[in-house]
Amino acid sequence: MPKVKTNRVKHPEGWQLIEPTLRELQTKMREAENDPHDGKRKCEALWPIFKIAHQKSRYIFDLYHRRKEISKELYEFCLDQGYADRNLIAKWKKPGYERLCCLRCMQPRDHNFQTTCVCRVPKNLREEKVIECVHCGCKGCASGD
């Protein structure tokens, strides 16, 4: 008789420390996905989802790279299981992208005149002082701010 596969994932050591925070962020994500978006523009409905996804990725990035509180095994587990965005974290490691809000803001094909998003422009070089990114609602993620 063949073995029955189970969906049980073995969590690495230290998972108990970060699990409550990740569960809380996952709950917020579900609420943001189920919120009614009456009266909002199509892009504005996605802003809370982008914000929470950024928050989860930043939490795991800070625990591993800045505070060094979790192991490499736990960090890789979180990336493999989708708790954090691997590509966004890879950009945060590069100079000039330390505060990047989302990957869409740096892709030229998604913007007018094939440039980056307005939120990537440093505040001292902006004509308008108060702006919001159309893609994620960011108010400014240039590393020079």
Accessible surface in RSA format (square Angstrom, percent):
REM  Atomic radii and reference values for relative SASA: ProtOr
REM  Chains: A
REM  Algorithm: Lee & Richards
REM  Probe-radius: 1.40
REM  Slices: 20
REM RES _ NUM      All-atoms   Total-Side   Main-Chain    Non-polar    All polar
REM                ABS   REL    ABS   REL    ABS   REL    ABS   REL    ABS   REL
RES MET A   1   228.78 118.5 146.03  96.6  82.75 197.0 120.50 102.5 108.27 143.4
RES PRO A   2   118.81  86.6  99.53  90.7  19.29  70.1 110.69  91.4   8.12  50.5
RES LYS A   3   198.37  96.8 170.77 104.8  27.60  65.7 120.15 108.1  78.22  83.3
RES VAL A   4   128.98  84.9 103.62  93.8  25.36  61.1 107.78  93.6  21.21  57.5
RES LYS A   5   196.18  95.7 167.13 102.5  29.05  69.2 115.58 104.0  80.60  85.9
RES THR A   6    97.19  69.1  70.50  71.5  26.70  63.6  55.14  74.1  42.06  63.6
RES ASN A   7   148.93 102.7 124.70 120.5  24.24  58.4  39.90  96.0 109.04 105.4
RES ARG A   8   212.28  89.1 185.83  94.7  26.45  63.0  66.04  90.3 146.24  88.6
RES VAL A   9    70.03  46.1  51.79  46.9  18.24  43.9  55.38  48.1  14.64  39.7
RES LYS A  10   187.91  91.7 166.51 102.2  21.40  50.9 116.33 104.7  71.58  76.2
RES HIS A  11    86.53  47.3  58.15  40.4  28.38  72.6  39.69  40.9  46.83  54.5
RES PRO A  12    14.47  10.5   4.55   4.1   9.92  36.1  12.88  10.6   1.59   9.9
RES GLU A  13   158.83  91.2 140.72 106.5  18.11  43.1  60.42 116.9  98.41  80.4
RES GLY A  14    16.43  20.3   0.00   N/A  16.43  20.3  16.27  44.7   0.16   0.3
RES TRP A  15     8.94   3.6   8.94   4.3   0.00   0.0   8.48   4.5   0.46   0.7
RES GLN A  16   127.85  71.5 116.31  85.0  11.54  27.5  60.24 128.2  67.60  51.3
RES LEU A  17   136.16  75.8 114.58  82.0  21.57  54.2 117.91  82.8  18.25  49.1
RES ILE A  18     3.40   1.9   3.40   2.5   0.00   0.0   3.40   2.4   0.00   0.0
RES GLU A  19    50.49  29.0  50.49  38.2   0.00   0.0   5.94  11.5  44.56  36.4
RES PRO A  20    86.11  62.8  74.17  67.6  11.94  43.4  81.52  67.3   4.59  28.5
RES THR A  21    47.53  33.8  45.58  46.2   1.95   4.6  24.43  32.8  23.11  34.9
RES LEU A  22     2.08   1.2   1.48   1.1   0.61   1.5   1.76   1.2   0.32   0.9
RES ARG A  23   119.40  50.1 117.32  59.8   2.07   4.9  52.90  72.3  66.50  40.3
RES GLU A  24   100.19  57.5  93.82  71.0   6.37  15.2  35.36  68.4  64.83  52.9
RES LEU A  25    10.56   5.9  10.56   7.6   0.00   0.0  10.56   7.4   0.00   0.0
RES GLN A  26    54.16  30.3  54.16  39.6   0.00   0.0  13.44  28.6  40.72  30.9
RES THR A  27    64.15  45.6  64.10  65.0   0.05   0.1  45.18  60.7  18.96  28.7
RES LYS A  28    84.49  41.2  82.23  50.5   2.26   5.4  49.49  44.5  34.99  37.3
RES MET A  29    18.78   9.7  18.78  12.4   0.00   0.0  18.41  15.7   0.37   0.5
RES ARG A  30   130.81  54.9 130.77  66.7   0.04   0.1  50.84  69.5  79.97  48.5
RES GLU A  31   104.22  59.8  98.99  74.9   5.23  12.5  42.58  82.4  61.63  50.3
RES ALA A  32    12.81  11.8   4.50   6.9   8.31  18.9   6.33   8.9   6.48  17.2
RES GLU A  33    99.66  57.2  72.21  54.6  27.44  65.3  20.55  39.8  79.10  64.6
RES ASN A  34   119.11  82.1  91.41  88.3  27.70  66.7  30.50  73.4  88.61  85.6
RES ASP A  35    80.36  56.3  71.37  71.0   8.99  21.3  12.70  29.9  67.66  67.5
RES PRO A  36   102.04  74.4  82.61  75.3  19.43  70.6  91.97  75.9  10.07  62.6
RES HIS A  37   107.64  58.8 102.64  71.3   5.00  12.8  65.69  67.7  41.95  48.8
RES ASP A  38   130.65  91.5 104.09 103.6  26.57  62.8  40.96  96.4  89.69  89.5
RES GLY A  39    90.89 112.1   0.00   N/A  90.89 112.1  44.65 122.5  46.24 103.6
RES LYS A  40    96.49  47.1  75.90  46.6  20.59  49.0  49.09  44.2  47.41  50.5
RES ARG A  41   132.48  55.6 123.11  62.8   9.37  22.3  73.53 100.5  58.95  35.7
RES LYS A  42   187.30  91.4 171.64 105.3  15.66  37.3 120.98 108.9  66.32  70.6
RES CYS A  43    33.20  25.1  28.13  31.4   5.08  11.9  24.65  62.5   8.56   9.2
RES GLU A  44    47.98  27.5  45.28  34.3   2.69   6.4   4.59   8.9  43.38  35.4
RES ALA A  45    19.26  17.7  10.85  16.7   8.41  19.1  11.79  16.6   7.47  19.8
RES LEU A  46    84.11  46.8  84.11  60.2   0.00   0.0  84.11  59.1   0.00   0.0
RES TRP A  47    37.45  15.0  36.49  17.7   0.96   2.3  36.68  19.6   0.76   1.2
RES PRO A  48    45.99  33.5  41.56  37.9   4.44  16.1  45.74  37.8   0.25   1.6
RES ILE A  49    43.90  25.0  43.90  32.7   0.00   0.0  43.90  31.6   0.00   0.0
RES PHE A  50    55.89  28.0  52.40  32.5   3.49   9.1  53.03  32.1   2.86   8.2
RES LYS A  51   146.39  71.4 138.75  85.1   7.64  18.2  89.14  80.2  57.25  61.0
RES ILE A  52    16.22   9.2  16.22  12.1   0.00   0.0  16.22  11.7   0.00   0.0
RES ALA A  53    39.85  36.6  37.04  57.2   2.81   6.4  37.87  53.3   1.98   5.3
RES HIS A  54    48.64  26.6  47.88  33.3   0.75   1.9  33.30  34.3  15.33  17.8
RES GLN A  55    76.29  42.7  73.22  53.5   3.07   7.3  28.71  61.1  47.58  36.1
RES LYS A  56    17.51   8.5  17.51  10.7   0.00   0.0   5.40   4.9  12.11  12.9
RES SER A  57     1.87   1.6   1.87   2.5   0.00   0.0   0.00   0.0   1.87   2.6
RES ARG A  58    43.15  18.1  43.15  22.0   0.00   0.0  30.21  41.3  12.94   7.8
RES TYR A  59    45.90  21.4  40.34  23.0   5.56  14.5  35.88  27.0  10.03  12.4
RES ILE A  60     0.00   0.0   0.00   0.0   0.00   0.0   0.00   0.0   0.00   0.0
RES PHE A  61     9.35   4.7   9.35   5.8   0.00   0.0   9.35   5.7   0.00   0.0
RES ASP A  62    30.58  21.4  30.58  30.4   0.00   0.0   5.25  12.4  25.33  25.3
RES LEU A  63     6.32   3.5   6.32   4.5   0.00   0.0   6.32   4.4   0.00   0.0
RES TYR A  64    48.28  22.5  45.09  25.7   3.19   8.3  23.27  17.5  25.00  30.8
RES HIS A  65    53.50  29.2  40.07  27.9  13.43  34.3  22.49  23.2  31.01  36.1
RES ARG A  66   142.60  59.9 111.38  56.8  31.22  74.3  49.17  67.2  93.43  56.6
RES ARG A  67   130.56  54.8 105.30  53.7  25.26  60.1  49.23  67.3  81.33  49.3
RES LYS A  68   154.67  75.5 127.90  78.5  26.77  63.7 100.54  90.5  54.13  57.7
RES GLU A  69   102.74  59.0  73.62  55.7  29.13  69.3  35.10  67.9  67.64  55.2
RES ILE A  70    17.28   9.8   2.99   2.2  14.29  34.4   9.37   6.7   7.91  21.5
RES SER A  71    57.71  48.8  42.43  56.6  15.28  35.2  50.33 107.2   7.38  10.3
RES LYS A  72   128.20  62.5 122.69  75.3   5.51  13.1  89.99  81.0  38.21  40.7
RES GLU A  73   117.02  67.2 106.18  80.3  10.84  25.8  43.80  84.7  73.22  59.8
RES LEU A  74     0.59   0.3   0.59   0.4   0.00   0.0   0.59   0.4   0.00   0.0
RES TYR A  75     7.61   3.6   7.61   4.3   0.00   0.0   6.51   4.9   1.10   1.4
RES GLU A  76    55.72  32.0  55.72  42.2   0.00   0.0  28.50  55.1  27.22  22.2
RES PHE A  77    24.66  12.3  20.09  12.4   4.56  11.9  24.07  14.6   0.58   1.7
RES CYS A  78     0.00   0.0   0.00   0.0   0.00   0.0   0.00   0.0   0.00   0.0
RES LEU A  79    15.19   8.5   4.58   3.3  10.62  26.7   4.58   3.2  10.62  28.6
RES ASP A  80    97.17  68.1  63.92  63.6  33.25  78.6  24.40  57.4  72.76  72.6
RES GLN A  81    88.38  49.4  57.89  42.3  30.49  72.6   6.56  14.0  81.82  62.1
RES GLY A  82    53.48  66.0   0.00   N/A  53.48  66.0  29.18  80.1  24.30  54.4
RES TYR A  83    40.03  18.7  39.11  22.3   0.92   2.4  18.65  14.0  21.38  26.4
RES ALA A  84    10.54   9.7   0.00   0.0  10.54  24.0   4.46   6.3   6.08  16.1
RES ASP A  85    58.34  40.9  50.26  50.0   8.08  19.1  24.00  56.5  34.34  34.3
RES ARG A  86   107.69  45.2 103.37  52.7   4.32  10.3  58.50  79.9  49.19  29.8
RES ASN A  87    94.67  65.3  92.48  89.4   2.19   5.3  12.74  30.7  81.93  79.2
RES LEU A  88     8.17   4.5   8.17   5.8   0.00   0.0   8.17   5.7   0.00   0.0
RES ILE A  89     2.02   1.2   2.02   1.5   0.00   0.0   2.02   1.5   0.00   0.0
RES ALA A  90    46.74  43.0  43.27  66.8   3.47   7.9  44.36  62.5   2.38   6.3
RES LYS A  91    46.97  22.9  46.97  28.8   0.00   0.0  22.09  19.9  24.89  26.5
RES TRP A  92     4.78   1.9   0.16   0.1   4.63  10.9   0.16   0.1   4.63   7.5
RES LYS A  93   116.45  56.8  82.28  50.5  34.17  81.4  48.77  43.9  67.69  72.1
RES LYS A  94    99.79  48.7  98.46  60.4   1.33   3.2  59.82  53.8  39.97  42.6
RES PRO A  95   117.81  85.9 102.01  93.0  15.80  57.4 104.12  86.0  13.70  85.1
RES GLY A  96    29.67  36.6   0.00   N/A  29.67  36.6  22.70  62.3   6.97  15.6
RES TYR A  97    65.52  30.6  65.52  37.3   0.00   0.0  25.11  18.9  40.41  49.8
RES GLU A  98    63.15  36.3  61.40  46.4   1.75   4.2  38.00  73.5  25.15  20.5
RES ARG A  99   105.36  44.2  97.82  49.9   7.54  18.0  42.85  58.6  62.51  37.9
RES LEU A 100     0.00   0.0   0.00   0.0   0.00   0.0   0.00   0.0   0.00   0.0
RES CYS A 101    18.52  14.0  14.61  16.3   3.90   9.2  14.81  37.5   3.70   4.0
RES CYS A 102     8.98   6.8   8.00   8.9   0.98   2.3   8.98  22.7   0.00   0.0
RES LEU A 103    44.59  24.8  41.05  29.4   3.53   8.9  41.05  28.8   3.53   9.5
RES ARG A 104    95.88  40.3  95.51  48.7   0.37   0.9  33.14  45.3  62.74  38.0
RES CYS A 105     0.00   0.0   0.00   0.0   0.00   0.0   0.00   0.0   0.00   0.0
RES MET A 106    34.86  18.1  29.27  19.4   5.59  13.3  29.21  24.8   5.65   7.5
RES GLN A 107    54.82  30.7  54.05  39.5   0.77   1.8  15.24  32.4  39.58  30.0
RES PRO A 108    65.21  47.5  65.21  59.4   0.00   0.0  65.21  53.8   0.00   0.0
RES ARG A 109   180.24  75.7 156.50  79.8  23.75  56.5  60.25  82.3 120.00  72.7
RES ASP A 110    47.51  33.3  23.20  23.1  24.31  57.5   9.41  22.1  38.11  38.0
RES HIS A 111    29.87  16.3  16.31  11.3  13.56  34.7  12.72  13.1  17.15  20.0
RES ASN A 112   118.85  82.0 106.54 103.0  12.31  29.6  20.43  49.2  98.43  95.1
RES PHE A 113   186.77  93.4 153.67  95.2  33.10  86.1 165.52 100.4  21.25  60.8
RES GLN A 114   121.75  68.1 104.66  76.5  17.10  40.7  54.01 115.0  67.74  51.4
RES THR A 115    74.86  53.2  68.59  69.5   6.27  14.9  62.19  83.5  12.66  19.1
RES THR A 116    66.17  47.1  54.57  55.3  11.61  27.7  35.87  48.2  30.31  45.8
RES CYS A 117     6.19   4.7   4.42   4.9   1.77   4.2   1.77   4.5   4.42   4.8
RES VAL A 118    67.69  44.5  60.23  54.5   7.45  18.0  63.30  55.0   4.39  11.9
RES CYS A 119     0.00   0.0   0.00   0.0   0.00   0.0   0.00   0.0   0.00   0.0
RES ARG A 120    34.77  14.6  22.73  11.6  12.04  28.7   4.91   6.7  29.86  18.1
RES VAL A 121    51.66  34.0  49.81  45.1   1.85   4.5  51.66  44.9   0.00   0.0
RES PRO A 122    40.66  29.6  40.66  37.1   0.00   0.0  40.66  33.6   0.00   0.0
RES LYS A 123   107.77  52.6 107.12  65.7   0.64   1.5  53.13  47.8  54.64  58.2
RES ASN A 124   123.90  85.4  93.16  90.0  30.74  74.0  42.47 102.2  81.43  78.7
RES LEU A 125   127.06  70.8 100.25  71.7  26.81  67.4 104.64  73.5  22.42  60.3
RES ARG A 126    18.31   7.7   5.49   2.8  12.82  30.5   8.28  11.3  10.03   6.1
RES GLU A 127   176.30 101.2 138.74 105.0  37.56  89.4  59.30 114.7 117.00  95.5
RES GLU A 128   119.60  68.7 112.02  84.7   7.58  18.0  44.77  86.6  74.82  61.1
RES LYS A 129   134.89  65.8 115.89  71.1  19.00  45.2  95.76  86.2  39.12  41.7
RES VAL A 130   127.05  83.6 108.00  97.8  19.06  45.9 111.06  96.5  16.00  43.4
RES ILE A 131    20.29  11.5  11.66   8.7   8.64  20.8  18.39  13.2   1.90   5.2
RES GLU A 132    81.92  47.0  62.41  47.2  19.51  46.4  19.21  37.2  62.71  51.2
RES CYS A 133     0.09   0.1   0.00   0.0   0.09   0.2   0.00   0.0   0.09   0.1
RES VAL A 134    89.69  59.0  87.97  79.6   1.72   4.1  88.64  77.0   1.05   2.8
RES HIS A 135    23.56  12.9  19.40  13.5   4.16  10.6  15.02  15.5   8.54   9.9
RES CYS A 136    12.57   9.5   4.01   4.5   8.56  20.1   3.55   9.0   9.02   9.7
RES GLY A 137    15.48  19.1   0.00   N/A  15.48  19.1   4.05  11.1  11.44  25.6
RES CYS A 138    20.59  15.6   9.81  10.9  10.79  25.4  13.41  34.0   7.18   7.7
RES LYS A 139   125.64  61.3 117.07  71.8   8.57  20.4  93.48  84.1  32.16  34.3
RES GLY A 140    13.42  16.5   0.00   N/A  13.42  16.5   1.02   2.8  12.39  27.8
RES CYS A 141     3.10   2.3   3.09   3.5   0.00   0.0   3.09   7.8   0.00   0.0
RES ALA A 142     3.82   3.5   3.15   4.9   0.67   1.5   3.82   5.4   0.00   0.0
RES SER A 143    52.02  44.0  26.82  35.8  25.21  58.1   7.29  15.5  44.74  62.7
RES GLY A 144    67.80  83.6   0.00   N/A  67.80  83.6  33.23  91.2  34.57  77.4
RES ASP A 145    61.69  43.2   5.35   5.3  56.34 133.2  34.37  80.9  27.32  27.2
END  Absolute sums over single chains surface
CHAIN  1 A    10211.8       8462.3       1749.6       5600.8       4611.0
END  Absolute sums over all chains
TOTAL         10211.8       8462.3       1749.6       5600.8       4611.0
